[in-house]
Amino acid sequence: MKIEKISDKIVYMDDKLTKRILFNETRVLNFVLNFRPGQGVPPHNHEQSDLVIHVLVGQGEMGVDGIIHEINQGDVIHCKGTEVFSLTNTGNKDMSCFVILAPNPSAAYSIEV
């Protein structure tokens, strides 16, 4: 068993989003994404790994296969691995998201930024 504190992973930077790893295991990758207003991730997918995002704080927009969806604190979103998604903080406050990828995709996705 492992225990991590999400609060330790909520770190914001003015010049770029941050990604802080919670668990990097064979079958699952879990991290927290942190965005200042206007920051985001460009459209991409996670190979064959399903994506679950829980918006911990803030609000934004999530594009999935070209369709934009408003997301808010408390929302939980599931995307299949083949769906192309983007995520942007469109609010005026910081946004943090708890992210799960399963199965764990290639090592390129498990790098902290």
Backbone as a ProteinNet text record, in pm:
[ID]
protein_1_A
[PRIMARY]
MKIEKISDKIVYMDDKLTKRILFNETRVLNFVLNFRPGQGVPPHNHEQSDLVIHVLVGQGEMGVDGIIHEINQGDVIHCKGTEVFSLTNTGNKDMSCFVILAPNPSAAYSIEV
[TERTIARY]
85	0	89.2	42.3	110.5	7.5	50.5	-36.4	37.1	-32.5	19.6	-82.2	-37.1	-125.6	-142.5	-265.5	-292.7	-247.5	-265.9	-228.2	-79.7	4.1	147.1	174.2	79.8	97.5	34.1	-31.2	-92	10.4	77.5	185.9	164	156.8	132.8	258.6	276.9	386	326.3	376.2	322.7	356.1	470.3	515.4	472.9	423.1	379.1	294.6	216.9	140.2	235.5	188.6	270.1	196.2	275.6	224.7	304.5	234.4	300	247.8	338.7	304.3	266.7	155.7	116.3	160.2	112.7	146.2	183.3	294.9	341.1	367.1	265.1	271.6	252.5	273.5	261.7	124.4	20.2	-116.5	-185.2	-127.4	-194.6	-91.4	-122.4	-46	-143.2	-103.9	-191.9	-111.8	-168.8	-98.2	-197.4	-145.1	-224.8	-171.3	-261.6	-229	-274.7	-188.4	-217.2	-199.3	-301.6	-302.8	-332.7	-256.3	-292.8	-394	-470.3	-563.5	-492.1	-554.6	-501.2	-408.7	-359.5	-271	-351.8	-290.3	-360.3	-270.1	-328.6	-257.6	-320.6	-237.7	-288.9	-357.6	-430.2	-497.6	-399.1	-434.3	-355.4	-440.1	-388.1	-453.6	-349.1	-391.9	-302.4	-296.9	-268.7	-253.9	-380.2	-366.8	-482.7	-525.7	-479.1	-509.5	-630.2	-724.6	-839	-792.7	-863.8	-831.5	-951.1	-924.7	-1026.9	-970.6	-1047.8	-1007.9	-1114	-1070.3	-1158.9	-1110.8	-1196.7	-1161.8	-1170.7	-1055.1	-1049.5	-1090	-1034.3	-1067.7	-1060.4	-1141.7	-1137.6	-1238.2	-1218.7	-1307	-1229.7	-1281.8	-1213.1	-1294.1	-1221.7	-1281.4	-1201.6	-1274.5	-1212.4	-1266.8	-1177	-1214.3	-1197.6	-1297.3	-1288.8	-1333.6	-1239.8	-1264.6	-1328	-1275.8	-1319.4	-1441.1	-1504.7	-1621.9	-1578.2	-1608.5	-1567.9	-1675	-1630.1	-1719.5	-1671.2	-1763.6	-1728.8	-1714.9	-1608.5	-1588.5	-1570.1	-1616.6	-1615.8	-1573.1	-1536.6	-1498.9	-1601.7	-1551	-1637.7	-1672	-1652.5	-1681.8	-1579.6	-1626.6	-1540.2	-1566	-1458.1	-1468.2	-1393.1	-1451.8	-1386.4	-1370.5	-1249.5	-1222.6	-1155.9	-1196.7	-1129.3	-993.1	-899.2	-763.1	-750.5	-838.5	-829.4	-889	-964.8	-1024.7	-917.1	-919.2	-824.3	-884.9	-809.5	-862.5	-762.7	-816.4	-736.9	-800.4	-724.7	-773.4	-714.7	-800.6	-756	-828.9	-754	-813.6	-866.1	-996.8	-1059.3	-1114.6	-1097.6	-1146.9	-1047.9	-1080.1	-991.3	-919.5	-931.9	-862.7	-787.1	-695.4	-618.1	-710	-666	-740.8	-646.3	-693.2	-618.2	-707.2	-647.7	-720.7	-646	-717.8	-668.5	-687.7	-579.8	-582.4	-540.1	-613.5	-579.8	-571.6	-463.3	-447.9	-431.1	-513.5	-504.5	-539.7	-459.1	-331.2	-229	-120.9	-15.7	40.6	34.9	87.7	241	299	444.5	505	632.5	702.8	698.6	676.1	671.9	565	460.6	351.4	375.7	480.2	503.7	616.3	639.9	743.9	678.2	733.7	682.8	728.8	643.4	680.5	639.9
-117.8	0	123.6	225.6	353.9	462.8	564.9	679.7	806.3	890.4	1021	1127.2	1247.3	1360.1	1443.8	1455.9	1537.3	1680.5	1730.1	1869.5	1895.1	1793.7	1808.5	1820	1778.9	1776.5	1896.6	1983.4	2103.4	2215.5	2234.8	2331.7	2408	2540.5	2621.8	2699.8	2717.2	2799.9	2898	3020	3121.9	3096.6	3031.4	3017.2	2887.9	2789	2663.6	2583.6	2490.2	2399.5	2307.4	2246.7	2146.6	2013.5	1908.8	1771.4	1701.9	1656.8	1593.1	1450.2	1354.2	1211.5	1168.1	1094.1	1029.4	882.8	808.6	666.7	633.2	566.2	522.3	372.5	295.9	150.9	85.1	-42.2	-114.4	-97.6	-105.1	-103.3	31.7	128.7	258.2	369.8	483.7	606.5	710.6	778.9	874.3	999.8	1116.1	1241.2	1354.8	1469.9	1591.4	1692.3	1747.3	1856.1	1986.5	2088.7	2218.3	2328.3	2412.7	2516.3	2652.4	2751.1	2890.8	2927.5	3034.6	3077.2	3090.5	3035	3040.7	2926.6	2851.2	2738.9	2615.4	2525.8	2405.3	2305.5	2195.5	2093.5	2086.5	2073.7	2069.8	1936.4	1927.9	1802.9	1686.8	1575.6	1452	1336.6	1216.1	1102.2	1025	922.3	843.1	698.9	683.9	551.6	469.4	358.7	273.8	282.3	383.9	397.7	487.5	439.8	522.1	632.5	744	862	896.7	918.8	968.5	1094.8	1203.5	1331.6	1376.8	1411.1	1469.1	1612.4	1708.9	1849.6	1877.9	1897.3	1921.6	2064	2160.2	2301.3	2371.7	2473.8	2555.9	2513.7	2571	2541.8	2559.9	2500.4	2512.8	2453.6	2424.5	2360.9	2237.4	2134.3	2011.4	1980.8	1975	1934.2	1784.5	1717.8	1573.5	1548.6	1499.8	1475.9	1598	1716.9	1840.6	1907.6	1846	1905.5	1961.7	2090	2157.9	2140.3	2102.7	2083.4	2171.8	2239.7	2315	2216.3	2231.5	2145.6	2233.2	2183.5	2260.2	2173.4	2239	2168.7	2060.9	1940.9	1828.9	1739.3	1786.4	1703.5	1590.7	1475.6	1361.2	1322.7	1312.4	1288.1	1160.3	1077.2	955.6	967.2	944.6	940.5	808	748.8	629.3	670.1	577.9	607.7	663.7	624.8	670.6	808.6	860.8	993.5	1100.7	1198.5	1309.4	1418.2	1460.2	1559.5	1673.1	1786.2	1900.3	1950.4	2025.5	2073.6	2211.8	2309.8	2447.1	2509.7	2580.4	2658	2787.3	2799	2919.1	3010.7	2969.9	3051.1	3159.8	3231.9	3337.3	3296.5	3168.6	3113.8	2989.2	2943.2	2823.1	2700.9	2602.9	2478.2	2360.3	2260.3	2135.8	2017.6	1915.9	1795.6	1671.4	1577.2	1446.3	1355.2	1296.4	1222.7	1077.5	986.3	843.2	795.9	726.3	659.9	511.3	431.2	286.4	216	122	86	196.7	189	288.6	290.7	407.9	415.6	421.9	461.4	465.8	560.4	542.1	619.1	769.5	811.4	954.9	1027.9	958.9	1022.7	1029.3	964	959	1051.9	1156.9	1254.3	1374.8	1414.2	1533.7	1658.4	1757.7	1888.4	1995.2
0	0	0	-68.9	-71.5	-40.9	27.6	57.3	14.2	-57.5	-98.8	-59.5	-39.9	-9.5	-135.5	-182.7	-301.1	-278.1	-157.9	-128.5	-154.5	-139.1	-167.5	-317.5	-399.1	-544.4	-614	-538	-596.1	-589.3	-703.3	-715.9	-846.1	-838.3	-957.4	-994.8	-1125.2	-1176.8	-1277.3	-1276	-1365.6	-1511.6	-1539	-1677.5	-1745.1	-1668	-1729.8	-1632.1	-1686.6	-1601.7	-1528	-1420.6	-1351.9	-1350.1	-1348.3	-1341.6	-1233.1	-1129.1	-1016.5	-1002.1	-1010.6	-1008.1	-867	-857.2	-732.5	-735.4	-834.5	-846	-990	-1007.2	-1138.3	-1128.4	-1156.7	-1143.2	-1280.6	-1287.8	-1413.9	-1476.3	-1395.1	-1448	-1441.9	-1369.4	-1355.9	-1337.5	-1397.7	-1377.7	-1323.2	-1216.5	-1149.9	-1116.8	-1148.3	-1121.1	-1104.6	-1063.8	-1051.3	-1152	-1233.3	-1325.9	-1262.8	-1268.7	-1208.2	-1312.5	-1326.2	-1428.9	-1368.9	-1407.3	-1383.3	-1491.4	-1474.2	-1579.4	-1715	-1817	-1952.5	-1990.2	-1892.7	-1922.8	-1962	-2038.1	-2078.9	-2147.9	-2189.2	-2266.4	-2404.9	-2508.3	-2645.2	-2674.7	-2785.9	-2821.8	-2836	-2772.4	-2781.7	-2727.8	-2739.3	-2675.1	-2596.2	-2528.5	-2445.1	-2494	-2623.5	-2683	-2656.7	-2592.3	-2562.6	-2416.3	-2346.2	-2203.5	-2181.9	-2102.9	-2065.6	-1970.1	-1975.7	-1896.8	-1809.9	-1681	-1589.1	-1525.8	-1534.6	-1477	-1378.4	-1257.4	-1155.8	-1133.7	-1160.5	-1140	-990.1	-928.3	-784.3	-749.9	-821.3	-802.5	-937.3	-952.2	-1072.1	-1177.5	-1295.7	-1408.4	-1536.7	-1642.9	-1770.5	-1883.3	-1990.6	-2107.4	-2142.7	-2180	-2226.4	-2364.6	-2459.8	-2594.2	-2607.4	-2660.4	-2684.4	-2827.5	-2907.7	-3050.3	-3117.1	-3082.1	-3146.7	-3086.8	-2988.5	-2923	-2788.2	-2763.6	-2639.8	-2533.1	-2411.9	-2297.8	-2183.1	-2116.7	-1996.6	-1881.6	-1803.9	-1687.3	-1564.2	-1450.9	-1326.4	-1209.5	-1100.9	-978.9	-946.2	-917.9	-883.8	-1001	-1123.9	-1241.2	-1253.3	-1300.2	-1330.3	-1474.6	-1552	-1695.8	-1729.8	-1816.2	-1865.9	-2016.9	-2066	-2210.1	-2243.3	-2353.3	-2403.1	-2457.3	-2456.7	-2498	-2637.4	-2725.5	-2863.8	-2885.2	-2789	-2803.2	-2786.8	-2875	-2868.2	-2780.1	-2678.3	-2586.4	-2563.6	-2522.5	-2477.4	-2349.1	-2271.4	-2142.6	-2117.8	-2086.3	-2065.8	-1948	-1865.5	-1757	-1817	-1829.8	-1885.6	-1776.1	-1651.8	-1541	-1502.7	-1396.5	-1348.1	-1219.8	-1182	-1065	-1107.8	-1024.3	-1053.7	-1064.8	-1143.6	-1161.7	-1138.1	-1065.3	-1044.2	-1075.6	-1139.3	-1178.8	-1134.4	-1077.5	-1038	-1159.3	-1209.2	-1335.6	-1313.8	-1377.8	-1376.7	-1520.8	-1555.3	-1684.9	-1659.7	-1724.9	-1707.2	-1837.9	-1883.1	-1822.7	-1841.9	-1765.8	-1772.9	-1915	-1982.6	-2119.1	-2118.5	-2228	-2238.7	-2135.3	-2109.2	-2006.1	-2031.4	-2154.7	-2186.1	-2106.7	-2064.7	-1991.4	-1840.6	-1792.5	-1648.3	-1603.6	-1681.3	-1647.3	-1580.2	-1465.6	-1397.6	-1470.6	-1473.3	-1527.1	-1427.5
[MASK]
+++++++++++++++++++++++++++++++++++++++++++++++++++++++++++++++++++++++++++++++++++++++++++++++++++++++++++++++++

